[in-house]
Amino acid sequence: MAGNEKQKLKLLYLLKIFREKTDDDHVMSAANFCEELLKYGITAERKSIYKDIEVLKEFGLDIIYTDSPKKGYFLGQREFEEPEIRLLCDAVQAAAFIPNNKKQELLSKIGSLTSDHQFGSIKKQVYIENRSKCENNQVFYNIDLIGKAIEQNKKIKLIYTRRVVSDSKENEYAEREFVVSPYAMIWNDDCYYLVGNYEKYDNLMHMRIDRMKKVAITDQPARHFSEVSEYKIAFDSADYASKHFNMFSGPTESVSLLCDNELVEAVTDRFGQNTTIIKSGENRFTARFDAAVTPGLVNWIVKFGGKIKVVSPAVLTEMVKERAQQILEVYNA
């Protein structure tokens, strides 16, 4: 009876073997499949393997037979191709808000989407231990709750922590409770932010999700984003992220920068391919785009030194001048 029950699982185990053990460079013969199935307590003959493969192909699997350089079968097209798996792994590794133990779990899950051989090769190239500086294991729980709150149009209550300067050698943090109407979660500069409205003010605020504790969905309906932002029908996360630097809030204005030609890619990478680029002489161009005039934008401009000059708006020109003067005063002190 037990043997018969195992036989009922034969096709499922065969599928598992195809996914884990085969790819373009690693093929298996019918005899190989019989050997692998035996590890799961399932006996099989080669003739039955051929029939099972036809069933899996009829089900929709892209099972391919090859006779060069070795005869055998392998699983061809998968849900994710190898370059896509690499991108997912790189994204997980780059995310500063994901704790290391969670990164390892995610990498293992991503690895299950390709063969053991391919993931082994990918893992050697992308896995870097201890890159994350986040110790908040509530991050994924927070993301789940915030997502549900946005879907249910409810406010959330949370404790927000910030590092403070103290005489102690130990890290110290200040904690504060907030009630927020959540609108979107945005990944920016390897951090994950909540964009929402703090009930005491009529604007948008950004909060690092990895700095949140005790997130809870309340019974209070969220304030509509049209009351505190330019968006009326739907909150456009992509548009909002493209206009706000390093998640600093600020008014959106039309910005014009005079830049050295060598910065054309840096500008279009930052502001998008729809940025207006106008040649201004032999060595410079003018870039025009809409962005929030914030300290984040100022920081980005200043890091290029004399290779960028603000043409407009005037308020941004003054902010850059003030930042440059602050830097000069530090070194003249």
C-alpha positions as CSV (number, residue, x, y, z in Angstrom):
1,M,0.0,0.0,0.0
2,A,2.8,2.4,0.9
3,G,4.5,1.6,-2.4
4,N,1.3,2.3,-4.3
5,E,1.0,5.7,-2.4
6,K,4.5,6.6,-3.4
7,Q,3.8,5.7,-7.0
8,K,1.0,8.3,-7.0
9,L,3.6,11.0,-6.3
10,K,5.9,9.8,-9.2
11,L,5.0,12.6,-11.6
12,L,5.4,15.3,-9.0
13,Y,8.8,14.0,-8.0
14,L,9.8,13.7,-11.6
15,L,8.8,17.3,-12.1
16,K,10.9,18.3,-9.0
17,I,13.9,16.5,-10.5
18,F,13.5,18.2,-13.8
19,R,13.4,21.6,-12.1
20,E,16.3,21.0,-9.7
21,K,18.7,18.8,-11.6
22,T,18.4,19.7,-15.3
23,D,19.2,22.7,-17.5
24,D,20.8,23.4,-20.9
25,D,24.2,22.2,-19.6
26,H,22.9,19.3,-17.4
27,V,20.8,16.6,-19.1
28,M,19.5,13.3,-17.6
29,S,18.7,10.0,-19.3
30,A,15.7,7.8,-18.4
31,A,18.1,5.7,-16.3
32,N,19.3,8.8,-14.4
33,F,15.7,9.7,-13.6
34,C,15.1,6.2,-12.3
35,E,18.1,6.5,-10.0
36,E,16.9,9.9,-8.7
37,L,13.3,8.7,-8.1
38,L,14.7,5.8,-6.1
39,K,16.1,8.4,-3.6
40,Y,12.4,9.3,-2.9
41,G,11.5,5.6,-2.4
42,I,9.9,5.3,-5.9
43,T,10.9,2.5,-8.2
44,A,10.5,3.1,-12.0
45,E,11.4,1.5,-15.3
46,R,12.9,3.4,-18.2
47,K,9.8,2.8,-20.4
48,S,7.6,4.4,-17.8
49,I,9.8,7.5,-17.7
50,Y,9.3,8.1,-21.4
51,K,5.5,8.0,-20.9
52,D,5.7,10.3,-17.9
53,I,7.8,12.8,-19.9
54,E,5.1,12.8,-22.6
55,V,2.5,13.5,-19.9
56,L,4.5,16.4,-18.5
57,K,5.0,17.8,-22.0
58,E,1.3,17.6,-22.6
59,F,0.8,19.5,-19.4
60,G,2.8,22.3,-20.8
61,L,6.4,21.8,-19.6
62,D,9.1,22.7,-22.1
63,I,11.0,19.4,-21.9
64,I,13.7,19.1,-24.5
65,Y,15.7,16.0,-25.7
66,T,19.3,16.4,-26.9
67,D,21.9,14.0,-28.1
68,S,24.9,16.3,-28.1
69,P,27.3,16.4,-26.3
70,K,25.3,14.0,-24.1
71,K,22.0,12.2,-24.7
72,G,19.2,13.1,-22.3
73,Y,16.3,15.4,-21.3
74,F,16.3,18.8,-19.7
75,L,13.8,21.5,-18.7
76,G,14.0,24.3,-21.2
77,Q,11.9,27.5,-20.7
78,R,11.1,28.3,-17.0
79,E,9.1,31.0,-15.3
80,F,12.4,33.0,-14.9
81,E,15.5,32.9,-17.1
82,E,19.0,32.8,-15.6
83,P,19.7,36.6,-16.1
84,E,16.4,37.4,-14.4
85,I,17.4,35.3,-11.4
86,R,20.6,37.2,-11.3
87,L,18.8,40.5,-11.2
88,L,16.5,39.3,-8.4
89,C,19.5,38.1,-6.4
90,D,21.3,41.4,-6.9
91,A,18.3,43.4,-5.9
92,V,17.9,41.4,-2.6
93,Q,21.6,41.8,-1.9
94,A,21.5,45.6,-2.6
95,A,18.5,46.2,-0.3
96,A,19.9,47.7,2.9
97,F,16.5,47.4,4.6
98,I,16.5,43.6,4.5
99,P,18.2,41.8,7.5
100,N,20.8,39.3,6.6
101,N,18.8,36.3,7.8
102,K,15.9,37.3,5.6
103,K,18.2,37.8,2.7
104,Q,19.4,34.2,3.0
105,E,15.8,33.0,3.0
106,L,14.9,35.1,0.0
107,L,17.9,33.9,-2.0
108,S,17.0,30.3,-1.3
109,K,13.5,30.9,-2.5
110,I,14.7,32.6,-5.6
111,G,17.2,29.8,-6.2
112,S,14.3,27.3,-6.3
113,L,13.1,29.0,-9.5
114,T,16.1,27.7,-11.4
115,S,18.3,24.5,-11.4
116,D,20.6,23.7,-8.5
117,H,23.6,24.0,-11.0
118,Q,22.6,27.4,-12.3
119,F,21.8,28.8,-8.8
120,G,25.1,27.5,-7.5
121,S,27.0,29.5,-10.1
122,I,24.9,32.6,-9.5
123,K,25.2,32.4,-5.7
124,K,29.0,32.4,-5.9
125,Q,28.9,35.7,-7.8
126,V,26.2,37.6,-5.9
127,Y,26.2,36.4,-2.4
128,I,28.0,38.8,0.0
129,E,27.5,38.1,3.7
130,N,26.9,40.9,6.2
131,R,26.2,43.6,3.7
132,S,23.0,44.5,5.4
133,K,23.0,46.9,8.3
134,C,19.4,46.4,9.2
135,E,18.6,44.5,12.3
136,N,14.8,44.9,12.3
137,N,13.3,41.5,11.6
138,Q,9.8,43.1,11.6
139,V,10.4,44.6,8.1
140,F,8.5,42.0,6.2
141,Y,5.7,42.0,8.7
142,N,5.5,45.8,8.5
143,I,5.4,45.7,4.6
144,D,2.5,43.2,4.7
145,L,0.5,45.3,7.2
146,I,1.1,48.5,5.4
147,G,0.1,46.9,2.1
148,K,-3.2,45.7,3.7
149,A,-3.8,49.1,5.2
150,I,-3.4,50.8,1.8
151,E,-5.8,48.3,0.2
152,Q,-8.3,48.7,3.0
153,N,-7.9,52.5,3.0
154,K,-7.2,52.6,6.7
155,K,-4.8,54.6,8.9
156,I,-1.9,52.8,10.6
157,K,-0.4,53.4,14.1
158,L,3.3,52.8,14.6
159,I,6.4,53.5,16.7
160,Y,9.1,55.3,14.7
161,T,12.8,55.1,15.9
162,R,15.6,57.5,15.2
163,R,19.3,57.3,16.2
164,V,20.3,60.0,18.7
165,V,23.6,61.4,19.7
166,S,24.6,60.6,23.2
167,D,27.6,60.2,25.6
168,S,27.0,56.5,25.7
169,K,29.2,54.1,23.7
170,E,26.0,52.1,23.0
171,N,23.7,53.1,20.2
172,E,20.7,55.0,21.5
173,Y,17.4,55.7,19.8
174,A,14.4,57.9,20.4
175,E,11.0,56.5,19.8
176,R,7.8,58.4,18.8
177,E,4.3,57.2,18.0
178,F,2.6,58.2,14.8
179,V,-0.8,57.7,13.2
180,V,-0.4,57.9,9.4
181,S,-2.6,57.6,6.3
182,P,-0.5,55.3,4.0
183,Y,-0.5,55.9,0.3
184,A,2.5,54.0,-1.2
185,M,5.7,52.1,-0.5
186,I,8.7,53.2,-2.5
187,W,12.2,51.7,-2.9
188,N,14.7,54.5,-3.1
189,D,18.5,54.4,-2.8
190,D,18.4,50.9,-1.3
191,C,15.9,51.9,1.4
192,Y,12.2,51.2,1.5
193,Y,9.9,54.1,2.4
194,L,6.3,54.6,3.3
195,V,4.8,57.7,1.7
196,G,1.8,59.0,3.7
197,N,0.2,61.8,5.7
198,Y,0.8,62.4,9.3
199,E,-2.6,63.4,10.7
200,K,-1.4,66.7,12.2
201,Y,-0.2,68.2,8.9
202,D,-1.5,68.8,5.4
203,N,1.4,67.4,3.4
204,L,3.2,64.2,2.6
205,M,5.9,62.6,4.7
206,H,8.4,59.8,4.2
207,M,9.2,57.1,6.8
208,R,11.8,54.4,6.6
209,I,9.9,51.1,7.0
210,D,12.9,49.4,8.6
211,R,12.7,52.0,11.4
212,M,9.1,51.1,12.3
213,K,8.0,49.0,15.3
214,K,4.6,47.8,16.4
215,V,2.8,48.6,13.2
216,A,-1.0,48.2,13.5
217,I,-4.0,48.9,11.2
218,T,-6.6,51.1,12.9
219,D,-10.3,51.4,12.3
220,Q,-9.9,55.0,11.2
221,P,-10.4,55.7,7.4
222,A,-7.3,57.1,5.8
223,R,-7.3,60.7,4.6
224,H,-7.5,60.8,0.8
225,F,-4.2,61.6,-0.9
226,S,-5.9,64.3,-3.1
227,E,-6.1,66.5,0.0
228,V,-2.4,66.5,0.5
229,S,-0.8,65.9,-2.9
230,E,-1.2,66.8,-6.6
231,Y,-2.7,63.4,-7.4
232,K,-6.4,63.2,-7.7
233,I,-7.5,59.8,-9.0
234,A,-4.6,57.5,-8.2
235,F,-1.4,58.0,-6.3
236,D,1.3,57.7,-8.9
237,S,4.3,56.2,-7.1
238,A,6.6,56.1,-10.1
239,D,6.0,59.8,-10.8
240,Y,6.4,60.8,-7.2
241,A,9.6,58.9,-6.8
242,S,11.1,60.4,-9.9
243,K,10.5,63.9,-8.5
244,H,11.7,63.5,-4.9
245,F,15.4,63.0,-4.1
246,N,16.4,60.7,-1.2
247,M,12.8,60.9,0.0
248,F,12.9,64.5,1.1
249,S,9.5,66.2,0.8
250,G,9.2,69.5,-1.0
251,P,7.3,71.5,-3.6
252,T,7.6,70.3,-7.2
253,E,8.9,72.9,-9.7
254,S,10.3,73.2,-13.2
255,V,14.1,72.9,-12.9
256,S,16.7,74.0,-15.5
257,L,20.4,73.0,-15.1
258,L,23.4,74.0,-17.2
259,C,25.6,70.9,-17.3
260,D,28.9,69.7,-18.8
261,N,28.4,67.3,-21.7
262,E,30.0,64.4,-19.7
263,L,27.0,64.4,-17.3
264,V,24.3,63.7,-19.9
265,E,23.9,60.1,-18.8
266,A,24.0,60.9,-15.1
267,V,21.2,63.5,-15.6
268,T,19.0,61.2,-17.7
269,D,19.6,58.3,-15.4
270,R,18.4,60.5,-12.5
271,F,15.6,62.4,-14.0
272,G,14.4,59.9,-16.7
273,Q,14.6,59.7,-20.5
274,N,11.9,62.3,-20.9
275,T,14.2,65.0,-19.6
276,T,14.6,67.8,-22.1
277,I,18.2,68.1,-23.3
278,I,19.2,71.2,-25.2
279,K,22.7,71.8,-26.5
280,S,24.3,75.0,-25.1
281,G,27.6,75.6,-26.8
282,E,30.2,73.0,-27.6
283,N,30.8,71.6,-24.2
284,R,27.5,72.1,-22.2
285,F,23.8,71.3,-22.4
286,T,20.7,72.5,-20.6
287,A,18.5,69.9,-18.8
288,R,14.9,70.7,-18.0
289,F,12.6,68.6,-15.9
290,D,10.2,68.7,-13.0
291,A,11.4,67.8,-9.5
292,A,10.9,68.6,-5.9
293,V,13.2,71.3,-4.7
294,T,14.6,69.6,-1.7
295,P,17.9,69.2,0.2
296,G,18.2,65.8,-1.6
297,L,18.3,67.6,-5.0
298,V,20.8,70.2,-3.6
299,N,23.1,67.4,-2.4
300,W,22.9,65.7,-5.9
301,I,23.9,69.0,-7.7
302,V,26.7,69.9,-5.2
303,K,28.4,66.6,-5.6
304,F,29.3,67.5,-9.2
305,G,31.0,70.7,-8.2
306,G,31.4,73.2,-11.0
307,K,30.1,70.9,-13.7
308,I,26.4,71.9,-13.0
309,K,25.0,75.4,-12.6
310,V,21.4,76.0,-11.6
311,V,19.6,78.2,-14.1
312,S,16.2,78.1,-12.5
313,P,14.3,78.3,-10.2
314,A,15.8,81.1,-8.2
315,V,15.0,79.3,-4.9
316,L,17.2,76.3,-5.9
317,T,20.0,78.6,-7.0
318,E,20.0,80.2,-3.5
319,M,19.9,76.8,-1.8
320,V,22.9,75.6,-3.7
321,K,24.8,78.8,-3.0
322,E,24.0,78.4,0.7
323,R,25.2,74.8,0.8
324,A,28.4,75.7,-1.0
325,Q,29.0,78.6,1.5
326,Q,28.4,76.2,4.4
327,I,31.0,73.8,3.0
328,L,33.5,76.7,2.5
329,E,33.0,77.9,6.1
330,V,33.7,74.5,7.5
331,Y,37.1,74.5,5.8
332,N,37.9,78.1,6.6
333,A,37.1,77.7,10.3
